[in-house]
Amino acid sequence: MDTPTETKLRVNNGKVGFPSSSGQSFNGYFSAEKRWNFRKNDLIDARARRLFETTAYACDNDAYPFQIPLEGRTGPQVQADGHSMLMLSSYDYLGLIGDPRIDAAAIEAIRKYGTGTGGARLLTGTTDQHIQMERDLAAYKGTEAAITFSSGYMANVAVLGALFGPADRVIMDSLCHRSLTDACRFAGVQLQRFRHNDASSLRQELENGSPANRTLVISDGVFSMDGDVCHLPEILEVKKEFGFFLLVDESHASGVIGATGRGTDEHFAIPTDEVDIWTGSLAKSIPSTGGFAAVSQELAIFLQHAASPFIFSAALSPAAVAAIREGLAILKSEPERVAKIKQNADFLRSGLCSLGYDTGLSETAVIPVILNDETTTGLFARRLRNHGILATPVLFPAVPQDSARLRLCVTAAHTQTDLEYALDVFEKMARN
């Protein structure tokens, strides 16, 4: 790696540091002098004022931390603003983006099928590749069948919207992904929450709350903001007692935990069919786009004819389908990538903790560095960029107020040199 150093920094608007083009995407809309007075009956109502004021502050300080335009493919090193940077917030856990085998499969799919399918899956958008991809996914997850959607987000919306309604209730771990909350709103179900990874709290919620026809309990497999693993064995003990249905979102667990990367069930050596519905992303460890639900064949057939995103939204592109299939094949043949993720994550997490940083509950490839204050976190991320490191800050409402953090993501493609450099920079930041 061409390690960034202070000698490469240059003057940018009177300040020494790598320039940042991220805030320039607003075409000069934000300025320090500008003020907003959104009213409750405006199209953009009063809730937006804080967003616009904090964005203006970030742009004025050359510290807007989002939408950084990459100038090539992602990976351990990326090109941004004209220089190489160490990427520490990519979901490419297995390090497969840019793998020539996957690129070749995608290119060949375009040659054979074109760039799109011209239809939704239920209508004219299904190819033989889609059918084989879903068989591959079912084999990977160990279920009878699988069904795919345009994203992991839409997989959750599809499943909840097709299966549940206002007469039902969902009891969800308090730290579940936002897509699951939105899916509950779409379905109109009653929503209760239990304390994070707390089976006794789950039991209390089951015993209380409004009467419902059916109850679905939801948990992430690996929690996306904290990097810890759900207590699936304890949830299943409660399931035996109360007889609810169970959905586990594997977006950050697939390809990351379990000896072969199958996810939470393999991590705990639990039979896959003890969970009724597995959902997940195909844009993280699997380097493509899309989302899936791994289910029984009966449920898959129902979702094909009842899930709105399957019926009314365009099918995954041929290139995306080919990338998914090749990614699953590589994961099956190279499980050592999963072990490498754990090795790298343990090394970086241990190093950060030894420097005094709070990494929260992390035990996987997602490693939060919890700094609490939003301004501190945003400016910390900006200073990391001056050392050639891209690390995404996560702020309210993605996390509760006063728990702002950097969310680091380790991949199998990071080298020891990459991670040692990152720790050297975090040590300098701790001193300063």
N, C-alpha and C positions, 0 to 999 in steps of 0.2 A: 504493500500500500504506500502511496505517496503521502506520507503523514503531514498534515497541515502543521505549520509552526508560526510563531509570532512574526518571524522575519518575512512572511508572505503577506502580512496585513498591509493595508494601504489606507490612505486618508479618504474618508467618505463623508461628505457634507461637514467637514471640519472635525470629524471624529475618526479615530483610528479603529479600523476593523474591517471585516469583510462586508461589502455592501449587500443590501437585501432588496430584492425586487418584489417581494411578496405583497407589500402594501400598495404597489403601483398598479395592481389589477383594478383598483377603484378609480383610475383615471383622474386623480386629483380631487375626488369628491370630498375627502376628509381634510380638514385643516384645524389648527389649534383654536382659531377664532370662531369657528362655526358652532352654532347652537341649535338644538332641536326642541320643539315644543309639541310633541305628539299628544293628541287629546284622545279621550276614551272613545269618541265617536268617529275618529279618523280611520282610514283604511289600515294604516299602520298605527296601532293604538299606543297608549302610554307605556306599555310594557317594553317598548323598543328603545326608550331613551337611554337606558343603561347600556344596552348593546352598542348604540351608536357612539356614546361618549367614550366608552372604554376602547372601541376600535379606533376612534380619532386619536386618543392618547397613545395607543400603540403605534399608529402610523407616524405621529409626530415625533416619536422617539426611535423611529426606524426599528421597531420591535414587533411589528405585526407577525404573529407566529404561525399563521395558517396559510394554506393554498400556495406554498412555496413551489414555483414552477420548476420541475426537474427538466433537464435538457437531454435526457436519455433514459434508459431503463433503470429501474430501481435495483438495489443489491446492497452488499456491504458498503460499497462506495458508490456515490452518485455524483452527478455533475449538476451544479446549481449556481447561478450567478457567476458563471465563468470559471469556477474552480471545483476541485474534487473535495467531497465532504464524506465523513463517516456517517452512514445512516444507522440510527439506533431506534427507529420507531416504525419499521416496516413489518407488516404481517407475513412476509414471505418466510415463514418459519423454517421450512425445509430447504430454503436457498435454491429454489427451482426456477425462479424467474430468469429467463435468458438461457436456460439449459438448451443446448442445440437439439436434443431429441424432441423436446416439447415444441420448440420453434418449427422444426421440420414437420411435425405432425400437424400443426396449425396451418402451415403453408400448403401442405398437401390437401388438407380439407377444403381450403379455399379453392384450390384448383379443381377439385371434384364437385363441390357443392355450391361454390360461390360465397359471398360475404354474408348472406342472410337467407332465411327460409321462405319469406313472403307470407307468413301466417302465424297465428297462434297455435299452440301445441294441439289442442283438441280438433282444430280444423285442418289447415294445410301445412302446418309448420313442423310436423314430425318427420324426421329422416330415420333411416335404419341406424345411423350413428347415435341418435338420441336414445333409441331403444336399448342398444348395446351399452351405452354409457350408464343408463339406470340399472342395468343388470350388473355392471361392474361395481357401482356404488352399493348395491344390495349385498354383493359378495364381500366387499370391503367391510361393511358394517355388520354383516352376519344376520341380515333380516331377509324376509321373503321377497321384499320388493323395495323400490325407491322411486320417488317422483321428484322432478327438478323444476326450479323456478328461476326467475331472472336474478335473484339475489337471496342471500340468507335472510335479509329483512322481509322480503316478500314471501319466503317459505313460511315464516311465522305468521304473517298476516293471512296467508292462504289456509293454513291448517286451522287456526283459531276461528276464522270467519266461516269456514265450511262446516265445522263440527259443533260449535257451541253458540249459544245465544243468551238472551236476557233471563231465561229460566235457569241458567247454569251459573256456577261460580268458579273462579280461578283463585287459587291461593299460591302466591308467588314469593320466592326469595326476594328480600328487599334490595338486593344488589343485581338483580337480573338486568339484562340488556334492554335498552329503550325500545327496541323493535318488539319485544314481547308485551310491554305496556301498551304500545300503539296497537298491537294486534288485539288486545283485550278491548280497547276502545272501539275498534272496527267491528268486533263481534258483539259488542253491547253486553258482555257478561259482567256479573258482579265481581269486583276485584278486592281481594284481601291480600295482605302481605305478612309474611312471618320474618322474624329476626334472622339475619344472615347466618346460614349454616347452623341453625338452632332447631333441632328436632322437637324439643319441648315447646317452643313457640309455635311450630307447625301444628302440634297436637292441640294446643289451646285454640288456634284459629279454626281447626276442624270442628272442635266442640262448640264453638260460638259462631257468631255471624248469622246472616239471614238464611232461612231455609232455601234449598236449591234442588233442582232436579238431579243434576250431575255435578261432581266436583273434579276439577283438574288441578293438579299440583305441578308447578313449573320451577325448574332450576337451570341455571347455566351449568355446563360441565366444568369449564374453567372460566372464572369470572374476569371479564375483559378489562376492568379498571384496577383490580387488585391482584390478579394472577394466582389466586388460590383455587383449590379444587373443591367441588361440592361434596358434602358428606353423603354420598349416594347410599352406602349400606344402611345408615341410620334412617334415611328417607324411606327406603324399602321396608324396613321394620315397621314403620308407621303405616305404610301402604297395606301391609298384611293385616293390620288391625282395623283400618278404616275402609279399605276397599275403593280408594279413589283411582282415577287415571293419572298417569305421570308422563310429562314431556320434559326432555333434557335437551338443551341447545348446546351442540358440540362445536360451535364456530371456532373457539380458541383451544379446543381439546383435540380435534381431529389432526392427526399427523404430529402431535406434540406430546401426548402422554399415552401410556401403555407401551409395552415392549415393542410392538410393531406399529404404533401410532394409530391404533383403532379408536382410541379415546377413553372416556371415563369408565366404560364397562370393562375394558381390558385392564385399565389401571387398577381396578379393584377385584379383578377376576370374577366378575358378575356376569351371568348369562344375559345376552343382549335382550332376550324377549321379556325380561323382568321389567323393562321400561316400555310403555305403550307406543311412544312417539319419540324418535330422535330427529332433531333438525340440525342444520349446520350451514356453513358457508363453503363455497367453492372458489373463494377469492383470497384465501389466506395460505395455509399450507399447500393447498392445490392452487397453482398459479394461473387462475382463469377468472371467470365471472360466473355467478349463479349461486343457487342455494338448493338444499335438498331436504326431503323428509324421508327417513328410512323407517318403513312400517310393514305391516302385514300386507299380503297381496289384496285381501278384501278391502282394506282401508285405502290402498293405492288406487284401486279401481274407483272407489267412491270419490276420492279427491280429484281424479282425472275429469270427473263429470260434475263436480260441485264446487271446486275451488276457483274463485273468480280469477286469480292471476294466471291459472293454467288455461282458462277458457278465453280470457279477454286481453291477454298480454302476449307480445311477440315471443316466439321461441328463442332459446339460446342460439347464438350464431354457430355455424359449423366450426369455425376456428376455436371458439370457446369449448365446444364439445370435445374436439380432438385433444385440446390441452388438458381437459379434465381426465380423459381416458389415459393419456400418456403419463400424467402426474400420478394417477393411482397405480399404474404399472411400475413406475420408478419407486414409489413408496414401498410397494410389495417386495421389490427386488433389492432395495437398499435400505433396510431398517436401521442401519448404522447411523443414518441421518438423524433419526429420533434420539439416539443416544448422544449424538454430538450436540443437539439442542440442549439437553439436560446438562451436559458437561459445561457448555458455555454459560448457561444461565446460572448454574451454581457458582462458577468462578466470578462472574460479574456481581452477582448479588452479595456474595461473601465479601468481595472487595469494597463495595459501597457501604456495607454495614460496618466494616472495620474503619472506614473513614468517618463514621458517625451519621450517615444518612439513614433516614427512615424508609425502609422498603415495605412497610406494612405487612400484609399477610402473604406476600408472594412466595410461591413454591414452584413456579413454572417459568416459561419463557417471557411472560409479562411481568415486568419489574417496575413498580411505581417508585418514584423518588418523591416522597410526600413533603412538600414545603409549606402547605397550608394557605399562605397569603397569595392571592391571585396576581397582584402586581409583581411581587417577588418572583413568582414562578415564571411569569411571562418574560421578565428581564433576565432571569437565569437562562432561559432557553435562548434568548438573543445573545448572551455572552458566550454560550456554548458554540454558537455559530461563528463567533470570532476565532474560535479554536478549530473550526472545521468540523463540527459535530451537529447533526440534525437530530433533535429530540423534541417530540411533540408535547406541549403543555396541555393538560386537561383541566378545564375550569367548570364552574357552575354554569348550566344545570347538569352537565354530564356526570359530575360528582357533587356531593353535598357542599354547601357553602363552608368555607374555612377548611377544606380538605383538598385544595388544588395540588396538582402534582405534575411531574414529568412522567410520561408513560414510555418506558424503555421496552423494546422488544428485541430479544436475542434470536438469531437464526443459526442454522447449521453452517452457513457460509461465512460467518465471522471467524476470523483467525485469532490466535492468541495475541498477536501483535495489535490487532484492532482493539481488543478488549483491554489490553494493558495501556494502550494510548488513552482510551476513554477514562480509565481509572486515574491516570496521571493528570488529566484535565480536571476531573472531579476533585482530586486532591488540591490542585491549585485554587479551584473555586471555593473549597472549604476554608482554605487559609485566608482568602480575600473577602 
